[in-house]
Amino acid sequence: QVQLVESGGGLVQAGGSLRLSCEASGRIFTYYNMDWFRQAPGQEREFVASITRSGATTNYADSVKGRFTISRDNTKNTATVYLQMNSLKPEDTAVYYCRSIVQGANVYWGQGTQVTVSS
């Protein structure tokens, strides 16, 4: 079954760190870019970071540059993408989602994982 499952969210104090994981089950995901988005209460979902299929190229939203790092591991049938989040701020509080767009048209989202940063 083709699906994305996030994990690793939780409650952390400002300045702390969390590492999110997204396991994309299905060999097809190993061929495509993977992204992280987040959505805070009452706000639109926003881009956080992306990584190419090989992991050679990454991009970040300005708000997280220098604090977050995206990486990935590809196995034969699974792609796992990570988001290492350091120096967390209360404004990083949101539900974090991973996403992949397959073959230019099929958009897959995970169910999301809650990150809460207390001040």
Salt bridges, closest charged atoms under 4 A:
ASP35 OD2 - ARG99 NH2 2.95
GLU46 OE2 - ARG38 NE 2.62
ASP62 OD1 - LYS65 NZ 3.20
ASP92 OD1 - ARG38 NH1 2.94
ASP92 OD2 - ARG67 NH1 2.75
